[in-house]
Amino acid sequence: MDEKDRHSKGMEVRRAVLGNAHVDRAEAKRNAFNGEFQDLITRHAWGEIWTRPGLPRHTRSLLTIGLMVALNRSDEFKLHVRAAFNNGVTRDEIKEVLLQCAIYAGVPAANSAFHMAEEVFAQMDGAPR
């Protein structure tokens, strides 16, 4: 697969996982400074990794959530909690990942993640925070 095909397939998966609205907002903010970065993540994260047949998107979502907890990346964590539902992930599965993270990434990280996940769920349900 050449870089153009990788970008095209990556954009397709990126939109399927994150949703058109999110990708459209990111693309609208594209400029001379960040455009190459947007291309990089589209080609490599989405076009190279998320398109691989070795794991279903459902599993990749759960792994990504756990990694964002371990790395303390709150913005990306919330983004991927919301996006996980596009891949068939349930709230109970997210809870299980966060419990696993409590043991392997630390209780404070999991505690923050539980709070952030509840915030995302409330937003998704249309409830006030």
Backbone as CSV, one residue per row, in Angstrom:
resi,resn,N_x,N_y,N_z,CA_x,CA_y,CA_z,C_x,C_y,C_z
1,MET,0.856,-1.173,0.000,0.000,0.000,0.000,0.904,1.238,0.000
2,ASP,0.608,2.173,-0.891,1.414,3.390,-0.915,0.849,4.402,0.101
3,GLU,1.564,5.513,0.273,1.180,6.495,1.287,-0.203,7.106,1.025
4,LYS,-0.533,7.308,-0.233,-1.837,7.880,-0.569,-2.955,6.902,-0.188
5,ASP,-2.777,5.620,-0.490,-3.766,4.605,-0.117,-3.865,4.479,1.400
6,ARG,-2.708,4.516,2.060,-2.690,4.417,3.525,-3.451,5.590,4.139
7,HIS,-3.272,6.784,3.590,-3.981,7.957,4.092,-5.484,7.808,3.857
8,SER,-5.861,7.360,2.682,-7.276,7.192,2.346,-7.946,6.164,3.260
9,LYS,-7.305,5.014,3.431,-7.856,3.982,4.321,-7.851,4.457,5.767
10,GLY,-6.802,5.183,6.140,-6.729,5.728,7.494,-7.839,6.716,7.773
11,MET,-8.133,7.567,6.815,-9.207,8.549,7.002,-10.553,7.840,7.123
12,GLU,-10.731,6.780,6.364,-11.977,6.012,6.444,-12.156,5.426,7.848
13,VAL,-11.113,4.835,8.396,-11.195,4.241,9.736,-11.304,5.339,10.793
14,ARG,-10.544,6.382,10.635,-10.590,7.500,11.587,-12.006,8.046,11.694
15,ARG,-12.662,8.227,10.561,-14.043,8.720,10.580,-14.998,7.704,11.200
16,ALA,-14.792,6.424,10.910,-15.662,5.381,11.460,-15.536,5.295,12.980
17,VAL,-14.331,5.449,13.487,-14.094,5.309,14.921,-14.416,6.601,15.671
18,LEU,-13.870,7.720,15.210,-14.021,8.981,15.945,-15.276,9.758,15.583
19,GLY,-15.838,9.458,14.434,-17.026,10.163,13.973,-16.665,11.313,13.055
20,ASN,-17.546,11.575,12.112,-17.309,12.640,11.137,-17.159,14.003,11.788
21,ALA,-17.972,14.280,12.808,-17.927,15.607,13.433,-16.553,15.891,14.025
22,HIS,-15.980,14.919,14.724,-14.660,15.125,15.318,-13.595,15.330,14.236
23,VAL,-13.603,14.457,13.240,-12.598,14.552,12.180,-12.771,15.853,11.405
24,ASP,-13.997,16.249,11.135,-14.235,17.515,10.434,-13.698,18.697,11.231
25,ARG,-13.873,18.673,12.560,-13.335,19.759,13.403,-11.810,19.775,13.332
26,ALA,-11.196,18.599,13.414,-9.733,18.519,13.343,-9.230,19.004,11.982
27,GLU,-9.910,18.602,10.927,-9.498,19.010,9.581,-9.712,20.502,9.364
28,ALA,-10.741,21.069,9.980,-10.992,22.505,9.848,-9.895,23.324,10.524
29,LYS,-9.219,22.736,11.501,-8.134,23.415,12.208,-6.776,23.174,11.549
30,ARG,-6.785,22.406,10.457,-5.537,22.103,9.739,-4.935,23.404,9.220
31,ASN,-3.628,23.535,9.376,-2.930,24.705,8.866,-1.505,24.303,8.493
32,ALA,-0.699,25.284,8.125,0.675,25.002,7.698,1.507,24.395,8.824
33,PHE,1.165,24.711,10.066,1.927,24.201,11.204,1.566,22.761,11.542
34,ASN,0.260,22.413,11.587,-0.153,21.092,12.062,-0.567,20.129,10.953
35,GLY,-0.607,20.580,9.715,-1.086,19.724,8.624,-0.297,18.449,8.446
36,GLU,1.013,18.541,8.558,1.836,17.341,8.412,1.585,16.358,9.546
37,PHE,1.328,16.881,10.753,1.002,16.010,11.873,-0.325,15.296,11.635
38,GLN,-1.332,16.020,11.146,-2.617,15.400,10.830,-2.441,14.282,9.805
39,ASP,-1.638,14.525,8.797,-1.364,13.490,7.797,-0.649,12.295,8.418
40,LEU,0.313,12.570,9.281,1.076,11.509,9.936,0.163,10.583,10.732
41,ILE,-0.696,11.157,11.591,-1.549,10.289,12.409,-2.589,9.575,11.547
42,THR,-3.050,10.217,10.500,-4.014,9.555,9.622,-3.372,8.370,8.921
43,ARG,-2.170,8.553,8.397,-1.486,7.467,7.676,-1.030,6.362,8.609
44,HIS,-0.413,6.729,9.725,0.251,5.718,10.549,-0.634,5.142,11.647
45,ALA,-1.247,6.000,12.466,-2.106,5.458,13.521,-3.340,4.787,12.924
46,TRP,-4.025,5.517,12.044,-5.292,5.013,11.507,-5.101,4.128,10.281
47,GLY,-4.199,4.485,9.382,-4.023,3.738,8.140,-3.108,2.537,8.248
48,GLU,-2.194,2.554,9.209,-1.263,1.443,9.369,-1.681,0.513,10.501
49,ILE,-2.056,1.059,11.649,-2.338,0.234,12.823,-3.816,-0.155,12.925
50,TRP,-4.705,0.825,12.897,-6.129,0.522,13.077,-6.704,-0.296,11.920
51,THR,-6.045,-0.345,10.782,-6.545,-1.142,9.648,-5.999,-2.566,9.648
52,ARG,-5.079,-2.876,10.539,-4.500,-4.221,10.563,-5.576,-5.250,10.925
53,PRO,-5.510,-6.440,10.325,-6.533,-7.455,10.574,-6.337,-8.253,11.864
54,GLY,-5.206,-8.075,12.557,-4.879,-8.918,13.704,-5.751,-8.727,14.932
55,LEU,-6.361,-7.564,15.093,-7.259,-7.292,16.220,-8.481,-6.559,15.704
56,PRO,-9.642,-6.894,16.238,-10.834,-6.123,15.847,-10.796,-4.721,16.466
57,ARG,-11.527,-3.813,15.864,-11.566,-2.433,16.369,-12.034,-2.376,17.820
58,HIS,-12.937,-3.252,18.180,-13.439,-3.325,19.555,-12.262,-3.501,20.518
59,THR,-11.393,-4.443,20.228,-10.226,-4.713,21.071,-9.264,-3.537,21.033
60,ARG,-9.047,-2.971,19.871,-8.143,-1.818,19.761,-8.658,-0.649,20.601
61,SER,-9.967,-0.449,20.630,-10.538,0.614,21.462,-10.247,0.368,22.939
62,LEU,-10.462,-0.858,23.396,-10.212,-1.168,24.804,-8.735,-0.988,25.162
63,LEU,-7.853,-1.433,24.285,-6.418,-1.250,24.516,-6.056,0.230,24.574
64,THR,-6.596,0.996,23.664,-6.281,2.425,23.612,-6.753,3.123,24.877
65,ILE,-7.929,2.779,25.351,-8.431,3.365,26.604,-7.471,3.050,27.745
66,GLY,-7.074,1.802,27.869,-6.143,1.417,28.927,-4.810,2.141,28.826
67,LEU,-4.304,2.276,27.615,-3.036,2.981,27.426,-3.152,4.461,27.773
68,MET,-4.276,5.073,27.445,-4.449,6.485,27.766,-4.524,6.686,29.280
69,VAL,-5.099,5.720,30.005,-5.103,5.787,31.469,-3.665,5.699,31.970
70,ALA,-2.932,4.696,31.505,-1.565,4.468,31.978,-0.651,5.645,31.667
71,LEU,-0.879,6.292,30.531,-0.044,7.419,30.129,-0.563,8.764,30.635
72,ASN,-1.716,8.740,31.317,-2.320,9.955,31.870,-2.581,10.988,30.776
73,ARG,-3.237,10.558,29.728,-3.566,11.430,28.589,-5.074,11.679,28.600
74,SER,-5.516,12.608,29.423,-6.944,12.800,29.687,-7.750,13.182,28.445
75,ASP,-7.252,14.076,27.616,-8.017,14.474,26.432,-8.215,13.296,25.485
76,GLU,-7.140,12.559,25.234,-7.240,11.397,24.354,-8.076,10.293,24.994
77,PHE,-7.993,10.153,26.323,-8.815,9.171,27.030,-10.298,9.451,26.779
78,LYS,-10.716,10.692,27.006,-12.129,11.039,26.823,-12.555,10.856,25.371
79,LEU,-11.702,11.240,24.447,-11.995,11.045,23.031,-12.218,9.567,22.723
80,HIS,-11.354,8.710,23.233,-11.452,7.286,22.914,-12.549,6.574,23.706
81,VAL,-12.922,7.087,24.875,-14.101,6.527,25.568,-15.334,6.770,24.712
82,ARG,-15.493,7.992,24.238,-16.638,8.327,23.387,-16.602,7.500,22.100
83,ALA,-15.436,7.421,21.488,-15.291,6.717,20.208,-15.494,5.209,20.353
84,ALA,-15.194,4.664,21.502,-15.290,3.209,21.699,-16.688,2.679,21.405
85,PHE,-17.692,3.487,21.646,-19.062,3.046,21.395,-19.307,2.821,19.904
86,ASN,-18.564,3.518,19.061,-18.667,3.280,17.613,-18.116,1.920,17.227
87,ASN,-17.349,1.314,18.120,-16.768,-0.003,17.876,-17.445,-1.089,18.699
88,GLY,-18.606,-0.787,19.256,-19.379,-1.794,19.984,-18.947,-2.035,21.415
89,VAL,-18.107,-1.163,21.957,-17.664,-1.301,23.342,-18.795,-0.854,24.265
90,THR,-18.959,-1.551,25.384,-19.998,-1.204,26.349,-19.402,-0.476,27.553
91,ARG,-20.272,0.142,28.327,-19.825,0.799,29.559,-19.230,-0.214,30.516
92,ASP,-19.824,-1.393,30.587,-19.278,-2.424,31.478,-17.874,-2.845,31.056
93,GLU,-17.624,-2.918,29.765,-16.278,-3.265,29.302,-15.279,-2.159,29.639
94,ILE,-15.710,-0.918,29.515,-14.840,0.192,29.901,-14.547,0.116,31.396
95,LYS,-15.568,-0.172,32.190,-15.369,-0.322,33.638,-14.331,-1.397,33.924
96,GLU,-14.410,-2.530,33.232,-13.448,-3.616,33.449,-12.032,-3.200,33.089
97,VAL,-11.885,-2.431,32.008,-10.561,-1.932,31.634,-10.024,-1.017,32.722
98,LEU,-10.868,-0.157,33.257,-10.425,0.776,34.292,-10.055,0.039,35.577
99,LEU,-10.784,-1.009,35.909,-10.421,-1.817,37.078,-9.066,-2.493,36.857
100,GLN,-8.840,-3.005,35.657,-7.554,-3.616,35.319,-6.439,-2.572,35.435
101,CYS,-6.724,-1.368,34.966,-5.740,-0.286,35.041,-5.418,0.082,36.486
102,ALA,-6.393,-0.034,37.377,-6.146,0.280,38.788,-5.010,-0.573,39.338
103,ILE,-4.956,-1.818,38.927,-3.908,-2.716,39.406,-2.586,-2.471,38.688
104,TYR,-2.627,-2.322,37.380,-1.393,-2.269,36.600,-0.884,-0.864,36.305
105,ALA,-1.742,0.146,36.385,-1.307,1.520,36.119,-1.422,2.404,37.357
106,GLY,-2.098,1.911,38.388,-2.208,2.649,39.637,-3.618,3.131,39.920
107,VAL,-3.950,3.100,41.200,-5.276,3.517,41.643,-5.555,4.984,41.324
108,PRO,-4.616,5.912,41.552,-4.917,7.310,41.215,-5.258,7.499,39.736
109,ALA,-4.547,6.816,38.851,-4.839,6.936,37.418,-6.228,6.390,37.115
110,ALA,-6.569,5.255,37.690,-7.889,4.670,37.459,-8.984,5.525,38.082
111,ASN,-8.730,6.089,39.239,-9.706,6.953,39.894,-10.035,8.143,39.001
112,SER,-9.016,8.789,38.457,-9.247,9.903,37.533,-10.008,9.441,36.304
113,ALA,-9.647,8.265,35.796,-10.301,7.736,34.600,-11.774,7.442,34.851
114,PHE,-12.112,6.901,36.016,-13.528,6.660,36.326,-14.296,7.976,36.315
115,HIS,-13.721,9.013,36.904,-14.393,10.323,36.919,-14.557,10.876,35.498
116,MET,-13.506,10.773,34.702,-13.591,11.286,33.329,-14.580,10.478,32.493
117,ALA,-14.601,9.161,32.669,-15.542,8.326,31.916,-16.979,8.691,32.280
118,GLU,-17.240,8.898,33.570,-18.589,9.297,33.985,-18.971,10.642,33.379
119,GLU,-18.015,11.546,33.267,-18.261,12.845,32.631,-18.643,12.652,31.161
120,VAL,-17.911,11.807,30.468,-18.215,11.525,29.060,-19.587,10.875,28.941
121,PHE,-19.881,9.903,29.795,-21.187,9.234,29.740,-22.312,10.238,29.960
122,ALA,-22.133,11.143,30.915,-23.168,12.162,31.184,-23.367,13.059,29.959
123,GLN,-22.264,13.436,29.323,-22.378,14.251,28.112,-23.120,13.488,27.014
124,MET,-22.782,12.219,26.871,-23.420,11.397,25.838,-24.909,11.202,26.128
125,ASP,-25.244,11.139,27.411,-26.647,10.949,27.802,-27.414,12.267,27.831
126,GLY,-26.711,13.372,27.624,-27.359,14.676,27.631,-27.629,15.214,29.005
127,ALA,-27.017,14.615,30.022,-27.242,15.059,31.405,-26.263,16.173,31.749
128,PRO,-26.660,17.058,32.668,-25.714,18.083,33.103,-24.552,17.422,33.860
129,ARG,-23.375,18.038,33.762,-22.197,17.488,34.450,-22.212,17.747,35.907
